[in-house]
Amino acid sequence: MEKLPVDVLEKAGELGFGAIYCEEKFGGSGLSRLDASIIYEQLAAGCTSTAAYMSIHNMCAWMIDTYGNDALRERYIPEMASFKTLASYCLTEPESGSDAAALRTTARREGDYYVVNGSKAFISGSGDSKLYLVMTRHEGQPGPKGIFCLAESSDAAALRTTARREGDYYVVNGSKAFISGSGESKLYLVEADTPGFHIGKKEKKLGWRSQPTRIIIFEDDLSTQYMVEADTPGFHIGKKEKKLGWRSQPARIIIFEDCRVPASNQIGADNQGFNIAMAGINGGRVNMASCSLGAAQMSFDLAIEHLKIRKQFGKSLSQFQWNQFKLADMATQLFTSRIIVREAAKHLQVSIFSNFMRKILNRNY
């Protein structure tokens, strides 16, 4: 599948899967991180690419619910919960990924706006998303302390997208890459229709093809972490990237060229963006590990089915001891991996996600 299945997402939205662990007060399902882990595993068994995009969308909803003010929560959470508004997370840039402190996209304040300039790469869902949550930095403030969130990015400490305050707006500059769901999403934790917000072409991928990925570029878009809507002037979305996998999830580069974002779209306090990004990434590790479990379980089930059907020397392959040993090893790895992921989800729920647990997830997933 080469296109994000928006119709499937809307059906999932009817079940409350668009804001799984957001508060019920603002339209979320109010479930736990453990609940979400189980849901993602089951969804990924059907389509890992689409399930992974859903987890990114949910991360954006959680960031708004956790760090946004009531006005932002009331405005976006209900639409995100139903998948009527799709969201993308813009942290990754052409020259930085998980190194959020290296972020180059900038924003400067001009009255009630932030003028954003820069670009984001490999933004999942870009082109489909309506809302983009963008990580950027104040002009002239290097390192993690200068980073803030205008509903926008994903590489928190190496992050280069910047924002400067102009009255009630942030002016954002920079780009985000490989943004899942970009182009399809309505909401980008930078609002996708904000001036100066540009979505690049859909990336070509080897897998996860139902999830569009594009680079996102900010040109004087006004925004720290902030919300940018897809039709904002100065917001440009690049061509869809070609990928080996996850093809249902579009990925594009997004470019900001003097993109003016209302300062009221800022998520969290000034210079809090790095911590917000890290919190989102920690949750993302658990979510992606859960999706990986779903794909692994489905692969295991299909392998068993094949071994039962395929025959050699008058009996099915499942009756050969060597194959039984291999299946036993696979089952053991699945079982232990599931315990690790579930335990990490419980730790995340009570905010004790330790470096030890983080390293276990990084090692295995």
C-alpha positions as CSV (number, residue, x, y, z in Angstrom):
1,M,0.0,0.0,0.0
2,E,1.4,3.4,-1.0
3,K,-1.2,5.6,0.6
4,L,-2.1,6.4,4.2
5,P,-5.4,4.6,4.7
6,V,-7.3,7.6,6.1
7,D,-10.6,5.8,6.0
8,V,-9.2,3.1,8.3
9,L,-7.8,5.7,10.6
10,E,-11.3,7.3,10.8
11,K,-12.8,3.9,11.8
12,A,-10.1,3.6,14.4
13,G,-11.0,7.0,15.6
14,E,-14.5,5.8,16.3
15,L,-12.9,3.5,18.8
16,G,-11.0,6.3,20.5
17,F,-7.6,5.3,19.1
18,G,-6.6,8.8,18.1
19,A,-5.9,10.0,21.6
20,I,-5.5,6.8,23.6
21,Y,-3.7,8.1,26.7
22,C,-5.1,11.6,26.7
23,E,-7.5,12.8,29.3
24,E,-11.2,12.1,28.8
25,K,-12.0,15.7,29.8
26,F,-10.8,16.9,26.4
27,G,-11.9,14.0,24.3
28,G,-9.2,11.4,24.9
29,S,-9.8,7.8,25.8
30,G,-8.0,8.1,29.2
31,L,-6.3,4.7,28.9
32,S,-2.8,3.8,30.2
33,R,0.5,3.4,28.5
34,L,0.1,-0.4,29.0
35,D,-3.3,-0.3,27.3
36,A,-1.7,1.6,24.4
37,S,1.2,-0.9,24.1
38,I,-1.3,-3.8,23.8
39,I,-3.4,-1.9,21.2
40,Y,-0.3,-1.0,19.1
41,E,0.9,-4.6,19.1
42,Q,-2.5,-5.9,17.9
43,L,-2.8,-3.2,15.2
44,A,0.8,-3.7,14.0
45,A,0.0,-7.4,13.4
46,G,-2.3,-6.2,10.6
47,C,-0.2,-3.3,9.3
48,T,3.0,-2.2,11.1
49,S,3.3,0.9,9.0
50,T,-0.2,2.3,9.7
51,A,0.1,1.3,13.4
52,A,3.4,3.2,13.7
53,Y,1.9,6.3,12.2
54,M,-1.0,6.0,14.7
55,S,1.5,5.9,17.5
56,I,3.2,9.1,16.2
57,H,-0.2,10.9,15.9
58,N,-1.0,9.8,19.5
59,M,2.3,11.1,20.7
60,C,1.4,14.5,19.2
61,A,-2.0,14.4,21.0
62,W,-0.3,13.5,24.2
63,M,2.2,16.4,24.0
64,I,-0.7,18.8,23.5
65,D,-2.7,17.3,26.3
66,T,0.3,17.2,28.7
67,Y,2.1,20.5,27.8
68,G,-0.5,22.6,26.0
69,N,-2.9,25.1,27.5
70,D,-6.6,24.4,27.8
71,A,-7.4,26.4,24.7
72,L,-5.1,24.2,22.6
73,R,-6.4,21.1,24.2
74,E,-10.0,22.0,23.6
75,R,-9.3,23.0,20.0
76,Y,-7.3,20.0,18.9
77,I,-7.7,16.9,21.1
78,P,-11.3,16.1,20.0
79,E,-10.4,16.3,16.3
80,M,-7.3,14.3,16.8
81,A,-9.1,11.7,18.9
82,S,-11.3,10.9,16.0
83,F,-8.5,11.2,13.4
84,K,-10.5,14.0,11.7
85,T,-7.3,16.0,12.2
86,L,-4.1,14.1,11.5
87,A,-0.9,15.1,13.1
88,S,2.8,14.8,12.4
89,Y,5.8,15.2,14.7
90,C,8.6,17.4,13.3
91,L,12.0,16.9,15.0
92,T,14.3,15.3,12.5
93,E,16.2,17.6,10.2
94,P,18.4,17.0,7.2
95,E,21.5,17.1,9.4
96,S,20.2,15.8,12.8
97,G,18.0,13.1,13.9
98,S,17.6,12.0,17.6
99,D,20.2,14.6,18.5
100,A,17.7,17.2,19.4
101,A,20.2,19.7,20.7
102,A,21.7,20.1,17.2
103,L,18.4,21.4,15.9
104,R,18.9,24.3,13.4
105,T,15.3,25.4,12.6
106,T,14.8,28.8,14.2
107,A,12.0,31.1,15.2
108,R,12.1,34.8,16.1
109,R,9.3,36.7,17.8
110,E,7.5,39.4,15.8
111,G,4.6,40.8,17.8
112,D,1.9,38.1,18.2
113,Y,3.7,35.7,15.9
114,Y,6.9,33.6,15.6
115,V,8.6,33.7,12.2
116,V,10.0,30.3,11.5
117,N,12.8,29.4,9.1
118,G,14.4,26.0,8.5
119,S,13.5,22.5,7.4
120,K,12.5,19.2,8.7
121,A,13.1,15.8,7.0
122,F,11.5,12.4,6.8
123,I,8.4,13.7,8.5
124,S,5.9,10.8,8.7
125,G,2.5,11.6,7.6
126,S,3.5,14.9,6.0
127,G,1.3,15.9,3.2
128,D,-1.7,14.1,4.8
129,S,-1.4,15.7,8.2
130,K,-3.2,18.9,8.9
131,L,-1.3,19.7,12.1
132,Y,2.5,19.6,12.6
133,L,4.1,19.7,16.1
134,V,7.4,21.4,15.4
135,M,10.5,21.5,17.6
136,T,12.5,24.7,17.0
137,R,15.0,27.0,18.7
138,H,15.1,30.7,19.5
139,E,17.5,32.5,17.2
140,G,20.9,32.9,18.7
141,Q,20.4,30.3,21.4
142,P,22.5,27.2,20.7
143,G,22.2,23.9,22.6
144,P,19.3,22.2,24.3
145,K,18.2,25.2,26.4
146,G,17.3,27.3,23.4
147,I,14.8,24.7,22.1
148,F,11.0,25.1,22.5
149,C,7.9,23.5,21.0
150,L,5.4,25.3,18.7
151,A,3.6,22.1,17.9
152,E,6.4,21.0,15.5
153,S,9.7,18.4,15.4
154,S,11.7,15.2,16.5
155,D,15.5,15.4,17.1
156,A,15.5,17.2,20.4
157,A,19.1,18.1,21.4
158,A,20.7,18.4,18.0
159,L,17.6,20.2,16.8
160,R,18.3,23.2,14.5
161,T,14.9,24.5,13.6
162,T,14.6,27.9,15.3
163,A,11.8,30.3,16.3
164,R,11.9,33.9,17.3
165,R,9.1,35.7,19.2
166,E,7.2,38.5,17.5
167,G,4.3,39.6,19.7
168,D,1.8,36.8,19.9
169,Y,3.6,34.7,17.3
170,Y,6.8,32.8,16.8
171,V,8.6,33.1,13.5
172,V,10.0,29.6,12.6
173,N,12.8,28.7,10.3
174,G,14.2,25.3,9.5
175,S,13.2,21.9,8.2
176,K,12.0,18.5,9.4
177,A,12.6,15.2,7.6
178,F,10.9,11.8,7.4
179,I,7.7,13.1,9.0
180,S,5.3,10.2,9.2
181,G,1.8,10.9,7.9
182,S,3.0,14.2,6.4
183,G,0.7,15.3,3.5
184,E,-2.2,13.4,5.0
185,S,-2.1,14.8,8.5
186,K,-4.2,17.8,9.3
187,L,-2.3,18.6,12.5
188,Y,1.5,19.0,12.7
189,L,2.9,19.7,16.1
190,V,3.6,22.8,13.8
191,E,0.2,23.6,12.3
192,A,0.4,22.6,8.7
193,D,-1.5,25.4,7.1
194,T,0.6,28.2,8.7
195,P,2.4,30.7,6.4
196,G,6.0,29.6,5.9
197,F,5.2,26.0,6.5
198,H,6.1,23.8,3.4
199,I,5.7,20.1,2.9
200,G,8.0,18.3,0.5
201,K,7.4,15.5,-1.8
202,K,6.4,12.1,-0.5
203,E,9.5,9.9,0.2
204,K,9.9,6.5,-1.4
205,K,10.3,3.7,1.1
206,L,11.0,0.0,1.1
207,G,8.3,-0.5,3.8
208,W,5.6,1.2,5.8
209,R,4.3,2.5,2.5
210,S,0.8,3.3,3.8
211,Q,2.4,5.9,6.1
212,P,3.5,9.0,4.0
213,T,6.9,10.5,4.9
214,R,8.1,13.9,3.7
215,I,10.5,16.6,4.6
216,I,9.0,19.8,6.2
217,I,10.5,23.2,5.8
218,F,9.8,26.3,7.9
219,E,10.5,29.8,6.5
220,D,9.9,32.4,9.1
221,D,7.1,30.4,10.6
222,L,6.3,32.0,14.0
223,S,7.1,29.4,16.8
224,T,9.6,26.6,20.6
225,Q,7.4,23.6,20.2
226,Y,4.2,24.9,18.6
227,M,1.3,24.0,16.3
228,V,1.5,24.7,12.6
229,E,-1.4,24.1,10.3
230,A,-0.8,22.7,6.8
231,D,-2.1,25.7,4.8
232,T,-0.1,28.3,6.6
233,P,1.8,30.6,4.2
234,G,5.5,29.9,4.2
235,F,4.9,26.2,5.0
236,H,6.1,24.0,2.1
237,I,5.9,20.2,1.8
238,G,8.3,18.4,-0.5
239,K,7.9,15.4,-2.7
240,K,7.0,12.0,-1.2
241,E,10.1,10.0,-0.4
242,K,10.6,6.5,-1.9
243,K,11.0,3.9,0.9
244,L,11.8,0.2,1.1
245,G,9.2,-0.3,3.8
246,W,6.4,1.4,5.7
247,R,5.1,2.7,2.4
248,S,1.6,3.4,3.6
249,Q,3.2,6.1,5.8
250,P,4.3,9.0,3.6
251,A,7.5,10.8,4.4
252,R,8.5,14.2,3.1
253,I,10.8,17.1,3.8
254,I,9.0,20.2,5.2
255,I,10.4,23.7,4.6
256,F,9.6,26.9,6.6
257,E,10.2,30.1,4.8
258,D,9.3,33.1,7.0
259,C,6.3,31.0,8.2
260,R,4.3,33.0,10.7
261,V,2.9,31.0,13.5
262,P,0.7,32.5,16.2
263,A,2.6,32.7,19.5
264,S,-0.5,31.2,21.2
265,N,0.4,27.9,19.4
266,Q,3.4,27.4,21.6
267,I,3.4,24.2,23.6
268,G,5.0,24.4,27.0
269,A,7.3,27.2,28.2
270,D,10.2,28.8,26.5
271,N,13.3,26.6,26.4
272,Q,11.2,23.6,27.5
273,G,11.2,22.0,24.1
274,F,14.2,19.7,24.7
275,N,12.5,18.1,27.7
276,I,9.2,17.8,25.8
277,A,11.0,16.1,22.9
278,M,12.8,13.7,25.2
279,A,9.5,12.8,27.0
280,G,7.9,12.2,23.6
281,I,10.8,10.1,22.4
282,N,10.8,7.9,25.5
283,G,7.1,7.1,24.9
284,G,7.9,6.6,21.2
285,R,10.4,3.9,22.1
286,V,7.8,1.9,23.9
287,N,5.2,2.5,21.1
288,M,7.6,1.4,18.4
289,A,8.7,-1.6,20.4
290,S,5.0,-2.6,20.7
291,C,4.6,-2.3,17.0
292,S,7.6,-4.4,16.5
293,L,6.1,-7.1,18.7
294,G,3.0,-7.1,16.6
295,A,5.0,-7.6,13.4
296,A,7.1,-10.3,15.0
297,Q,4.1,-12.2,16.4
298,M,2.4,-12.2,13.0
299,S,5.6,-13.4,11.3
300,F,5.8,-16.2,13.9
301,D,2.2,-17.2,13.3
302,L,2.7,-17.3,9.5
303,A,5.9,-19.3,9.9
304,I,4.0,-21.9,11.9
305,E,1.2,-22.0,9.4
306,H,3.7,-22.6,6.6
307,L,5.6,-25.3,8.4
308,K,2.3,-27.2,9.0
309,I,1.4,-27.1,5.3
310,R,4.7,-27.6,3.6
311,K,5.7,-31.3,3.5
312,Q,9.0,-33.1,2.9
313,F,9.8,-36.8,3.1
314,G,6.2,-37.6,3.8
315,K,5.6,-35.3,6.8
316,S,5.1,-31.6,7.4
317,L,8.1,-29.4,8.2
318,S,6.6,-28.7,11.6
319,Q,7.4,-32.3,12.6
320,F,11.2,-31.9,12.0
321,Q,13.0,-31.4,15.3
322,W,15.4,-28.8,14.1
323,N,12.4,-26.6,13.0
324,Q,10.7,-27.2,16.3
325,F,13.9,-26.0,18.1
326,K,13.9,-22.8,15.9
327,L,10.2,-22.2,16.7
328,A,10.9,-22.7,20.4
329,D,13.7,-20.1,20.3
330,M,11.5,-17.6,18.4
331,A,8.6,-18.2,20.9
332,T,11.0,-17.6,23.8
333,Q,12.3,-14.3,22.3
334,L,8.7,-13.1,21.7
335,F,7.7,-14.0,25.2
336,T,10.6,-12.3,26.9
337,S,10.4,-9.3,24.6
338,R,6.7,-8.8,25.5
339,I,7.5,-8.8,29.2
340,I,10.2,-6.1,28.7
341,V,7.9,-3.9,26.6
342,R,5.0,-4.3,29.0
343,E,7.2,-3.5,32.0
344,A,8.6,-0.4,30.2
345,A,5.0,0.8,29.5
346,K,4.2,0.5,33.2
347,H,7.3,2.4,34.1
348,L,6.4,5.1,31.6
349,Q,2.9,5.5,33.1
350,V,4.3,6.4,36.5
351,S,7.1,8.6,35.1
352,I,10.0,6.3,36.2
353,F,11.3,5.5,32.8
354,S,14.9,4.8,33.8
355,N,18.1,4.9,31.7
356,F,18.3,1.1,32.3
357,M,14.9,0.5,30.7
358,R,15.7,2.9,27.9
359,K,18.9,1.1,27.1
360,I,17.1,-2.3,27.1
361,L,14.6,-1.0,24.5
362,N,17.3,0.6,22.4
363,R,19.3,-2.7,22.5
364,N,16.4,-4.9,21.4
365,Y,14.2,-2.7,19.2
